[in-house]
Amino acid sequence: MPSGLTISCSLRDVSPVKPSPNATIAFMAKYKPAKAKKQTAPPPQGAIPCVVMVILAIAGVMLLLFFVMKSSGS
């Protein structure tokens, strides 16, 4: 730091009003109490039919490929 440069900082420079003992209470955030979440209907159960359809589709493709390969070999 150069010798000719001085920095001074005090509360008098920042705040022109003298804070009272209860000043922090006036500036505190006001929080609202948390509200309970509303009960919502459960999502429709569509996972099991979807998995069954995917397994049937895979089995169908496997059977199709099996019969195609079987008929090409003879």
PDB file of N, CA, C and O in Angstrom:
ATOM      1  N   MET A   1       0.850  -1.166   0.000  1.00  0.00           N
ATOM      2  CA  MET A   1       0.000   0.000   0.000  1.00  0.00           C
ATOM      3  C   MET A   1       0.898   1.231   0.000  1.00  0.00           C
ATOM      4  O   MET A   1       1.845   1.306   0.783  1.00  0.00           O
ATOM      5  N   PRO A   2       0.610   2.193  -0.868  1.00  0.00           N
ATOM      6  CA  PRO A   2       1.450   3.402  -0.888  1.00  0.00           C
ATOM      7  C   PRO A   2       1.356   4.156   0.432  1.00  0.00           C
ATOM      8  O   PRO A   2       0.328   4.136   1.110  1.00  0.00           O
ATOM      9  N   SER A   3       2.444   4.815   0.776  1.00  0.00           N
ATOM     10  CA  SER A   3       2.495   5.486   2.079  1.00  0.00           C
ATOM     11  C   SER A   3       1.627   6.734   2.129  1.00  0.00           C
ATOM     12  O   SER A   3       1.218   7.140   3.217  1.00  0.00           O
ATOM     13  N   GLY A   4       1.332   7.353   1.002  1.00  0.00           N
ATOM     14  CA  GLY A   4       0.531   8.575   1.001  1.00  0.00           C
ATOM     15  C   GLY A   4      -0.967   8.305   1.009  1.00  0.00           C
ATOM     16  O   GLY A   4      -1.746   9.251   1.129  1.00  0.00           O
ATOM     17  N   LEU A   5      -1.406   7.042   0.887  1.00  0.00           N
ATOM     18  CA  LEU A   5      -2.825   6.706   0.802  1.00  0.00           C
ATOM     19  C   LEU A   5      -3.302   6.148   2.139  1.00  0.00           C
ATOM     20  O   LEU A   5      -2.759   5.161   2.636  1.00  0.00           O
ATOM     21  N   THR A   6      -4.311   6.777   2.711  1.00  0.00           N
ATOM     22  CA  THR A   6      -4.871   6.271   3.961  1.00  0.00           C
ATOM     23  C   THR A   6      -6.357   6.023   3.768  1.00  0.00           C
ATOM     24  O   THR A   6      -7.040   6.778   3.076  1.00  0.00           O
ATOM     25  N   ILE A   7      -6.847   4.970   4.379  1.00  0.00           N
ATOM     26  CA  ILE A   7      -8.258   4.617   4.306  1.00  0.00           C
ATOM     27  C   ILE A   7      -8.815   4.637   5.710  1.00  0.00           C
ATOM     28  O   ILE A   7      -8.246   4.046   6.628  1.00  0.00           O
ATOM     29  N   SER A   8      -9.933   5.322   5.869  1.00  0.00           N
ATOM     30  CA  SER A   8     -10.576   5.336   7.180  1.00  0.00           C
ATOM     31  C   SER A   8     -12.045   4.981   6.994  1.00  0.00           C
ATOM     32  O   SER A   8     -12.693   5.419   6.043  1.00  0.00           O
ATOM     33  N   CYS A   9     -12.538   4.204   7.895  1.00  0.00           N
ATOM     34  CA  CYS A   9     -13.937   3.810   7.843  1.00  0.00           C
ATOM     35  C   CYS A   9     -14.448   3.749   9.273  1.00  0.00           C
ATOM     36  O   CYS A   9     -13.818   3.151  10.146  1.00  0.00           O
ATOM     37  N   SER A  10     -15.565   4.356   9.497  1.00  0.00           N
ATOM     38  CA  SER A  10     -16.173   4.311  10.821  1.00  0.00           C
ATOM     39  C   SER A  10     -17.681   4.256  10.647  1.00  0.00           C
ATOM     40  O   SER A  10     -18.199   4.510   9.560  1.00  0.00           O
ATOM     41  N   LEU A  11     -18.372   3.928  11.707  1.00  0.00           N
ATOM     42  CA  LEU A  11     -19.829   3.858  11.655  1.00  0.00           C
ATOM     43  C   LEU A  11     -20.449   5.232  11.438  1.00  0.00           C
ATOM     44  O   LEU A  11     -21.553   5.338  10.902  1.00  0.00           O
ATOM     45  N   ARG A  12     -19.757   6.269  11.844  1.00  0.00           N
ATOM     46  CA  ARG A  12     -20.282   7.612  11.628  1.00  0.00           C
ATOM     47  C   ARG A  12     -20.363   7.938  10.141  1.00  0.00           C
ATOM     48  O   ARG A  12     -21.248   8.683   9.720  1.00  0.00           O
ATOM     49  N   ASP A  13     -19.433   7.381   9.326  1.00  0.00           N
ATOM     50  CA  ASP A  13     -19.458   7.626   7.882  1.00  0.00           C
ATOM     51  C   ASP A  13     -20.592   6.852   7.209  1.00  0.00           C
ATOM     52  O   ASP A  13     -21.141   7.308   6.206  1.00  0.00           O
ATOM     53  N   VAL A  14     -20.941   5.701   7.747  1.00  0.00           N
ATOM     54  CA  VAL A  14     -21.916   4.829   7.101  1.00  0.00           C
ATOM     55  C   VAL A  14     -23.342   5.180   7.521  1.00  0.00           C
ATOM     56  O   VAL A  14     -24.217   5.322   6.667  1.00  0.00           O
ATOM     57  N   SER A  15     -23.584   5.320   8.800  1.00  0.00           N
ATOM     58  CA  SER A  15     -24.931   5.523   9.304  1.00  0.00           C
ATOM     59  C   SER A  15     -25.035   6.884   9.989  1.00  0.00           C
ATOM     60  O   SER A  15     -24.428   7.093  11.039  1.00  0.00           O
ATOM     61  N   PRO A  16     -25.804   7.818   9.403  1.00  0.00           N
ATOM     62  CA  PRO A  16     -25.912   9.130  10.047  1.00  0.00           C
ATOM     63  C   PRO A  16     -26.822   9.119  11.272  1.00  0.00           C
ATOM     64  O   PRO A  16     -26.759  10.044  12.081  1.00  0.00           O
ATOM     65  N   VAL A  17     -27.665   8.099  11.431  1.00  0.00           N
ATOM     66  CA  VAL A  17     -28.590   8.029  12.561  1.00  0.00           C
ATOM     67  C   VAL A  17     -28.009   7.095  13.610  1.00  0.00           C
ATOM     68  O   VAL A  17     -27.545   6.001  13.287  1.00  0.00           O
ATOM     69  N   LYS A  18     -28.033   7.523  14.849  1.00  0.00           N
ATOM     70  CA  LYS A  18     -27.519   6.675  15.920  1.00  0.00           C
ATOM     71  C   LYS A  18     -28.520   5.552  16.162  1.00  0.00           C
ATOM     72  O   LYS A  18     -29.685   5.821  16.454  1.00  0.00           O
ATOM     73  N   PRO A  19     -28.082   4.287  16.043  1.00  0.00           N
ATOM     74  CA  PRO A  19     -29.023   3.176  16.213  1.00  0.00           C
ATOM     75  C   PRO A  19     -29.452   3.036  17.666  1.00  0.00           C
ATOM     76  O   PRO A  19     -28.665   3.241  18.591  1.00  0.00           O
ATOM     77  N   SER A  20     -30.706   2.687  17.840  1.00  0.00           N
ATOM     78  CA  SER A  20     -31.211   2.446  19.186  1.00  0.00           C
ATOM     79  C   SER A  20     -30.915   0.987  19.556  1.00  0.00           C
ATOM     80  O   SER A  20     -30.561   0.205  18.675  1.00  0.00           O
ATOM     81  N   PRO A  21     -31.047   0.604  20.805  1.00  0.00           N
ATOM     82  CA  PRO A  21     -30.763  -0.782  21.195  1.00  0.00           C
ATOM     83  C   PRO A  21     -31.669  -1.799  20.515  1.00  0.00           C
ATOM     84  O   PRO A  21     -31.272  -2.950  20.340  1.00  0.00           O
ATOM     85  N   ASN A  22     -32.866  -1.404  20.133  1.00  0.00           N
ATOM     86  CA  ASN A  22     -33.804  -2.325  19.480  1.00  0.00           C
ATOM     87  C   ASN A  22     -33.834  -2.150  17.967  1.00  0.00           C
ATOM     88  O   ASN A  22     -34.819  -2.527  17.331  1.00  0.00           O
ATOM     89  N   ALA A  23     -32.794  -1.594  17.380  1.00  0.00           N
ATOM     90  CA  ALA A  23     -32.794  -1.302  15.949  1.00  0.00           C
ATOM     91  C   ALA A  23     -32.810  -2.579  15.114  1.00  0.00           C
ATOM     92  O   ALA A  23     -33.366  -2.592  14.016  1.00  0.00           O
ATOM     93  N   THR A  24     -32.215  -3.637  15.614  1.00  0.00           N
ATOM     94  CA  THR A  24     -32.169  -4.860  14.800  1.00  0.00           C
ATOM     95  C   THR A  24     -33.548  -5.484  14.653  1.00  0.00           C
ATOM     96  O   THR A  24     -33.810  -6.158  13.657  1.00  0.00           O
ATOM     97  N   ILE A  25     -34.431  -5.277  15.617  1.00  0.00           N
ATOM     98  CA  ILE A  25     -35.773  -5.853  15.534  1.00  0.00           C
ATOM     99  C   ILE A  25     -36.561  -5.166  14.421  1.00  0.00           C
ATOM    100  O   ILE A  25     -37.351  -5.821  13.740  1.00  0.00           O
ATOM    101  N   ALA A  26     -36.368  -3.883  14.223  1.00  0.00           N
ATOM    102  CA  ALA A  26     -37.112  -3.154  13.200  1.00  0.00           C
ATOM    103  C   ALA A  26     -36.715  -3.603  11.798  1.00  0.00           C
ATOM    104  O   ALA A  26     -37.523  -3.508  10.874  1.00  0.00           O
ATOM    105  N   PHE A  27     -35.488  -4.089  11.621  1.00  0.00           N
ATOM    106  CA  PHE A  27     -35.015  -4.460  10.292  1.00  0.00           C
ATOM    107  C   PHE A  27     -35.040  -5.959  10.035  1.00  0.00           C
ATOM    108  O   PHE A  27     -34.600  -6.414   8.980  1.00  0.00           O
ATOM    109  N   MET A  28     -35.545  -6.721  10.978  1.00  0.00           N
ATOM    110  CA  MET A  28     -35.579  -8.172  10.773  1.00  0.00           C
ATOM    111  C   MET A  28     -36.657  -8.531   9.770  1.00  0.00           C
ATOM    112  O   MET A  28     -37.663  -7.833   9.640  1.00  0.00           O
ATOM    113  N   ALA A  29     -36.436  -9.622   9.067  1.00  0.00           N
ATOM    114  CA  ALA A  29     -37.403 -10.093   8.074  1.00  0.00           C
ATOM    115  C   ALA A  29     -38.657 -10.604   8.770  1.00  0.00           C
ATOM    116  O   ALA A  29     -38.606 -11.122   9.886  1.00  0.00           O
ATOM    117  N   LYS A  30     -39.758 -10.449   8.096  1.00  0.00           N
ATOM    118  CA  LYS A  30     -41.020 -10.936   8.629  1.00  0.00           C
ATOM    119  C   LYS A  30     -41.357 -12.238   7.902  1.00  0.00           C
ATOM    120  O   LYS A  30     -41.611 -12.235   6.698  1.00  0.00           O
ATOM    121  N   TYR A  31     -41.358 -13.330   8.628  1.00  0.00           N
ATOM    122  CA  TYR A  31     -41.611 -14.644   8.047  1.00  0.00           C
ATOM    123  C   TYR A  31     -43.062 -15.040   8.252  1.00  0.00           C
ATOM    124  O   TYR A  31     -43.644 -14.800   9.310  1.00  0.00           O
ATOM    125  N   LYS A  32     -43.639 -15.654   7.215  1.00  0.00           N
ATOM    126  CA  LYS A  32     -44.994 -16.183   7.340  1.00  0.00           C
ATOM    127  C   LYS A  32     -44.890 -17.635   7.777  1.00  0.00           C
ATOM    128  O   LYS A  32     -43.970 -18.335   7.354  1.00  0.00           O
ATOM    129  N   PRO A  33     -45.795 -18.097   8.599  1.00  0.00           N
ATOM    130  CA  PRO A  33     -45.735 -19.502   9.014  1.00  0.00           C
ATOM    131  C   PRO A  33     -45.985 -20.418   7.816  1.00  0.00           C
ATOM    132  O   PRO A  33     -46.742 -20.081   6.905  1.00  0.00           O
ATOM    133  N   ALA A  34     -45.347 -21.558   7.834  1.00  0.00           N
ATOM    134  CA  ALA A  34     -45.504 -22.518   6.743  1.00  0.00           C
ATOM    135  C   ALA A  34     -46.916 -23.090   6.763  1.00  0.00           C
ATOM    136  O   ALA A  34     -47.447 -23.443   7.816  1.00  0.00           O
ATOM    137  N   LYS A  35     -47.502 -23.173   5.587  1.00  0.00           N
ATOM    138  CA  LYS A  35     -48.850 -23.725   5.482  1.00  0.00           C
ATOM    139  C   LYS A  35     -48.748 -25.204   5.119  1.00  0.00           C
ATOM    140  O   LYS A  35     -47.835 -25.623   4.407  1.00  0.00           O
ATOM    141  N   ALA A  36     -49.689 -25.973   5.615  1.00  0.00           N
ATOM    142  CA  ALA A  36     -49.725 -27.393   5.290  1.00  0.00           C
ATOM    143  C   ALA A  36     -50.100 -27.560   3.825  1.00  0.00           C
ATOM    144  O   ALA A  36     -50.922 -26.813   3.295  1.00  0.00           O
ATOM    145  N   LYS A  37     -49.487 -28.550   3.174  1.00  0.00           N
ATOM    146  CA  LYS A  37     -49.797 -28.802   1.772  1.00  0.00           C
ATOM    147  C   LYS A  37     -51.181 -29.426   1.667  1.00  0.00           C
ATOM    148  O   LYS A  37     -51.578 -30.240   2.500  1.00  0.00           O
ATOM    149  N   LYS A  38     -51.899 -29.031   0.635  1.00  0.00           N
ATOM    150  CA  LYS A  38     -53.232 -29.576   0.422  1.00  0.00           C
ATOM    151  C   LYS A  38     -53.107 -31.011  -0.064  1.00  0.00           C
ATOM    152  O   LYS A  38     -52.195 -31.348  -0.819  1.00  0.00           O
ATOM    153  N   GLN A  39     -54.023 -31.840   0.374  1.00  0.00           N
ATOM    154  CA  GLN A  39     -54.040 -33.236  -0.056  1.00  0.00           C
ATOM    155  C   GLN A  39     -54.484 -33.296  -1.515  1.00  0.00           C
ATOM    156  O   GLN A  39     -55.544 -32.785  -1.876  1.00  0.00           O
ATOM    157  N   THR A  40     -53.659 -33.925  -2.343  1.00  0.00           N
ATOM    158  CA  THR A  40     -54.001 -34.071  -3.750  1.00  0.00           C
ATOM    159  C   THR A  40     -54.248 -35.541  -4.043  1.00  0.00           C
ATOM    160  O   THR A  40     -53.750 -36.423  -3.344  1.00  0.00           O
ATOM    161  N   ALA A  41     -55.010 -35.784  -5.071  1.00  0.00           N
ATOM    162  CA  ALA A  41     -55.305 -37.162  -5.460  1.00  0.00           C
ATOM    163  C   ALA A  41     -54.022 -37.808  -5.986  1.00  0.00           C
ATOM    164  O   ALA A  41     -53.228 -37.144  -6.652  1.00  0.00           O
ATOM    165  N   PRO A  42     -53.812 -39.095  -5.695  1.00  0.00           N
ATOM    166  CA  PRO A  42     -52.602 -39.753  -6.182  1.00  0.00           C
ATOM    167  C   PRO A  42     -52.636 -39.859  -7.705  1.00  0.00           C
ATOM    168  O   PRO A  42     -53.716 -39.946  -8.289  1.00  0.00           O
ATOM    169  N   PRO A  43     -51.486 -39.853  -8.351  1.00  0.00           N
ATOM    170  CA  PRO A  43     -51.466 -39.953  -9.809  1.00  0.00           C
ATOM    171  C   PRO A  43     -51.994 -41.307 -10.256  1.00  0.00           C
ATOM    172  O   PRO A  43     -51.888 -42.285  -9.516  1.00  0.00           O
ATOM    173  N   PRO A  44     -52.556 -41.377 -11.442  1.00  0.00           N
ATOM    174  CA  PRO A  44     -53.100 -42.653 -11.912  1.00  0.00           C
ATOM    175  C   PRO A  44     -51.995 -43.697 -12.057  1.00  0.00           C
ATOM    176  O   PRO A  44     -50.882 -43.399 -12.490  1.00  0.00           O
ATOM    177  N   GLN A  45     -52.340 -44.932 -11.681  1.00  0.00           N
ATOM    178  CA  GLN A  45     -51.362 -46.015 -11.726  1.00  0.00           C
ATOM    179  C   GLN A  45     -51.316 -46.586 -13.148  1.00  0.00           C
ATOM    180  O   GLN A  45     -52.141 -47.427 -13.506  1.00  0.00           O
ATOM    181  N   GLY A  46     -50.372 -46.139 -13.940  1.00  0.00           N
ATOM    182  CA  GLY A  46     -50.255 -46.594 -15.313  1.00  0.00           C
ATOM    183  C   GLY A  46     -48.959 -47.313 -15.583  1.00  0.00           C
ATOM    184  O   GLY A  46     -48.687 -47.668 -16.730  1.00  0.00           O
ATOM    185  N   ALA A  47     -48.153 -47.540 -14.572  1.00  0.00           N
ATOM    186  CA  ALA A  47     -46.834 -48.139 -14.788  1.00  0.00           C
ATOM    187  C   ALA A  47     -46.934 -49.626 -15.115  1.00  0.00           C
ATOM    188  O   ALA A  47     -46.215 -50.104 -15.992  1.00  0.00           O
ATOM    189  N   ILE A  48     -47.797 -50.362 -14.440  1.00  0.00           N
ATOM    190  CA  ILE A  48     -47.869 -51.815 -14.645  1.00  0.00           C
ATOM    191  C   ILE A  48     -48.366 -52.163 -16.048  1.00  0.00           C
ATOM    192  O   ILE A  48     -47.750 -53.011 -16.695  1.00  0.00           O
ATOM    193  N   PRO A  49     -49.432 -51.566 -16.553  1.00  0.00           N
ATOM    194  CA  PRO A  49     -49.835 -51.874 -17.925  1.00  0.00           C
ATOM    195  C   PRO A  49     -48.774 -51.481 -18.953  1.00  0.00           C
ATOM    196  O   PRO A  49     -48.622 -52.148 -19.976  1.00  0.00           O
ATOM    197  N   CYS A  50     -48.058 -50.422 -18.689  1.00  0.00           N
ATOM    198  CA  CYS A  50     -47.014 -49.981 -19.616  1.00  0.00           C
ATOM    199  C   CYS A  50     -45.884 -51.007 -19.653  1.00  0.00           C
ATOM    200  O   CYS A  50     -45.393 -51.342 -20.731  1.00  0.00           O
ATOM    201  N   VAL A  51     -45.470 -51.503 -18.502  1.00  0.00           N
ATOM    202  CA  VAL A  51     -44.395 -52.511 -18.445  1.00  0.00           C
ATOM    203  C   VAL A  51     -44.845 -53.793 -19.139  1.00  0.00           C
ATOM    204  O   VAL A  51     -44.062 -54.416 -19.855  1.00  0.00           O
ATOM    205  N   VAL A  52     -46.087 -54.186 -18.935  1.00  0.00           N
ATOM    206  CA  VAL A  52     -46.604 -55.392 -19.579  1.00  0.00           C
ATOM    207  C   VAL A  52     -46.590 -55.227 -21.096  1.00  0.00           C
ATOM    208  O   VAL A  52     -46.212 -56.151 -21.816  1.00  0.00           O
ATOM    209  N   MET A  53     -47.000 -54.062 -21.584  1.00  0.00           N
ATOM    210  CA  MET A  53     -47.002 -53.817 -23.028  1.00  0.00           C
ATOM    211  C   MET A  53     -45.590 -53.838 -23.607  1.00  0.00           C
ATOM    212  O   MET A  53     -45.385 -54.365 -24.700  1.00  0.00           O
ATOM    213  N   VAL A  54     -44.618 -53.277 -22.896  1.00  0.00           N
ATOM    214  CA  VAL A  54     -43.226 -53.272 -23.377  1.00  0.00           C
ATOM    215  C   VAL A  54     -42.696 -54.695 -23.433  1.00  0.00           C
ATOM    216  O   VAL A  54     -42.043 -55.063 -24.409  1.00  0.00           O
ATOM    217  N   ILE A  55     -42.959 -55.506 -22.413  1.00  0.00           N
ATOM    218  CA  ILE A  55     -42.485 -56.902 -22.405  1.00  0.00           C
ATOM    219  C   ILE A  55     -43.131 -57.693 -23.539  1.00  0.00           C
ATOM    220  O   ILE A  55     -42.456 -58.482 -24.200  1.00  0.00           O
ATOM    221  N   LEU A  56     -44.429 -57.494 -23.774  1.00  0.00           N
ATOM    222  CA  LEU A  56     -45.104 -58.178 -24.877  1.00  0.00           C
ATOM    223  C   LEU A  56     -44.548 -57.736 -26.232  1.00  0.00           C
ATOM    224  O   LEU A  56     -44.416 -58.557 -27.140  1.00  0.00           O
ATOM    225  N   ALA A  57     -44.224 -56.461 -26.378  1.00  0.00           N
ATOM    226  CA  ALA A  57     -43.646 -55.973 -27.632  1.00  0.00           C
ATOM    227  C   ALA A  57     -42.273 -56.592 -27.870  1.00  0.00           C
ATOM    228  O   ALA A  57     -41.965 -56.991 -28.993  1.00  0.00           O
ATOM    229  N   ILE A  58     -41.448 -56.677 -26.834  1.00  0.00           N
ATOM    230  CA  ILE A  58     -40.118 -57.290 -26.973  1.00  0.00           C
ATOM    231  C   ILE A  58     -40.258 -58.758 -27.333  1.00  0.00           C
ATOM    232  O   ILE A  58     -39.544 -59.250 -28.207  1.00  0.00           O
ATOM    233  N   ALA A  59     -41.174 -59.469 -26.669  1.00  0.00           N
ATOM    234  CA  ALA A  59     -41.388 -60.895 -26.980  1.00  0.00           C
ATOM    235  C   ALA A  59     -41.890 -61.062 -28.408  1.00  0.00           C
ATOM    236  O   ALA A  59     -41.477 -61.996 -29.096  1.00  0.00           O
ATOM    237  N   GLY A  60     -42.764 -60.186 -28.866  1.00  0.00           N
ATOM    238  CA  GLY A  60     -43.266 -60.256 -30.237  1.00  0.00           C
ATOM    239  C   GLY A  60     -42.165 -60.054 -31.262  1.00  0.00           C
ATOM    240  O   GLY A  60     -42.105 -60.775 -32.258  1.00  0.00           O
ATOM    241  N   VAL A  61     -41.292 -59.078 -31.027  1.00  0.00           N
ATOM    242  CA  VAL A  61     -40.166 -58.846 -31.951  1.00  0.00           C
ATOM    243  C   VAL A  61     -39.233 -60.045 -31.946  1.00  0.00           C
ATOM    244  O   VAL A  61     -38.743 -60.446 -33.001  1.00  0.00           O
ATOM    245  N   MET A  62     -38.973 -60.630 -30.768  1.00  0.00           N
ATOM    246  CA  MET A  62     -38.098 -61.812 -30.696  1.00  0.00           C
ATOM    247  C   MET A  62     -38.703 -62.980 -31.466  1.00  0.00           C
ATOM    248  O   MET A  62     -37.994 -63.667 -32.200  1.00  0.00           O
ATOM    249  N   LEU A  63     -40.012 -63.216 -31.308  1.00  0.00           N
ATOM    250  CA  LEU A  63     -40.667 -64.289 -32.051  1.00  0.00           C
ATOM    251  C   LEU A  63     -40.634 -64.028 -33.560  1.00  0.00           C
ATOM    252  O   LEU A  63     -40.396 -64.948 -34.342  1.00  0.00           O
ATOM    253  N   LEU A  64     -40.867 -62.806 -33.960  1.00  0.00           N
ATOM    254  CA  LEU A  64     -40.813 -62.461 -35.381  1.00  0.00           C
ATOM    255  C   LEU A  64     -39.427 -62.736 -35.948  1.00  0.00           C
ATOM    256  O   LEU A  64     -39.300 -63.343 -37.011  1.00  0.00           O
ATOM    257  N   LEU A  65     -38.391 -62.295 -35.248  1.00  0.00           N
ATOM    258  CA  LEU A  65     -37.025 -62.539 -35.728  1.00  0.00           C
ATOM    259  C   LEU A  65     -36.703 -64.028 -35.724  1.00  0.00           C
ATOM    260  O   LEU A  65     -36.010 -64.506 -36.622  1.00  0.00           O
ATOM    261  N   PHE A  66     -37.188 -64.769 -34.739  1.00  0.00           N
ATOM    262  CA  PHE A  66     -36.939 -66.213 -34.679  1.00  0.00           C
ATOM    263  C   PHE A  66     -37.531 -66.917 -35.899  1.00  0.00           C
ATOM    264  O   PHE A  66     -36.864 -67.735 -36.533  1.00  0.00           O
ATOM    265  N   PHE A  67     -38.787 -66.597 -36.225  1.00  0.00           N
ATOM    266  CA  PHE A  67     -39.430 -67.256 -37.366  1.00  0.00           C
ATOM    267  C   PHE A  67     -38.830 -66.811 -38.684  1.00  0.00           C
ATOM    268  O   PHE A  67     -38.761 -67.608 -39.620  1.00  0.00           O
ATOM    269  N   VAL A  68     -38.391 -65.560 -38.791  1.00  0.00           N
ATOM    270  CA  VAL A  68     -37.738 -65.103 -40.015  1.00  0.00           C
ATOM    271  C   VAL A  68     -36.426 -65.840 -40.224  1.00  0.00           C
ATOM    272  O   VAL A  68     -36.129 -66.282 -41.334  1.00  0.00           O
ATOM    273  N   MET A  69     -35.635 -65.975 -39.159  1.00  0.00           N
ATOM    274  CA  MET A  69     -34.347 -66.680 -39.271  1.00  0.00           C
ATOM    275  C   MET A  69     -34.568 -68.182 -39.513  1.00  0.00           C
ATOM    276  O   MET A  69     -33.800 -68.812 -40.239  1.00  0.00           O
ATOM    277  N   LYS A  70     -35.601 -68.743 -38.914  1.00  0.00           N
ATOM    278  CA  LYS A  70     -35.883 -70.177 -39.079  1.00  0.00           C
ATOM    279  C   LYS A  70     -36.295 -70.459 -40.527  1.00  0.00           C
ATOM    280  O   LYS A  70     -35.877 -71.466 -41.099  1.00  0.00           O
ATOM    281  N   SER A  71     -37.106 -69.586 -41.121  1.00  0.00           N
ATOM    282  CA  SER A  71     -37.554 -69.827 -42.484  1.00  0.00           C
ATOM    283  C   SER A  71     -36.462 -69.553 -43.497  1.00  0.00           C
ATOM    284  O   SER A  71     -36.493 -70.136 -44.581  1.00  0.00           O
ATOM    285  N   SER A  72     -35.506 -68.704 -43.204  1.00  0.00           N
ATOM    286  CA  SER A  72     -34.427 -68.408 -44.150  1.00  0.00           C
ATOM    287  C   SER A  72     -33.373 -69.514 -44.163  1.00  0.00           C
ATOM    288  O   SER A  72     -32.613 -69.618 -45.126  1.00  0.00           O
ATOM    289  N   GLY A  73     -33.310 -70.330 -43.131  1.00  0.00           N
ATOM    290  CA  GLY A  73     -32.310 -71.402 -43.044  1.00  0.00           C
ATOM    291  C   GLY A  73     -32.696 -72.627 -43.849  1.00  0.00           C
ATOM    292  O   GLY A  73     -31.820 -73.443 -44.136  1.00  0.00           O
ATOM    293  N   SER A  74     -33.942 -72.807 -44.228  1.00  0.00           N
ATOM    294  CA  SER A  74     -34.328 -74.018 -44.948  1.00  0.00           C
ATOM    295  C   SER A  74     -34.428 -73.855 -46.427  1.00  0.00           C
ATOM    296  O   SER A  74     -34.746 -74.812 -47.133  1.00  0.00           O
TER     297      SER A  74
END
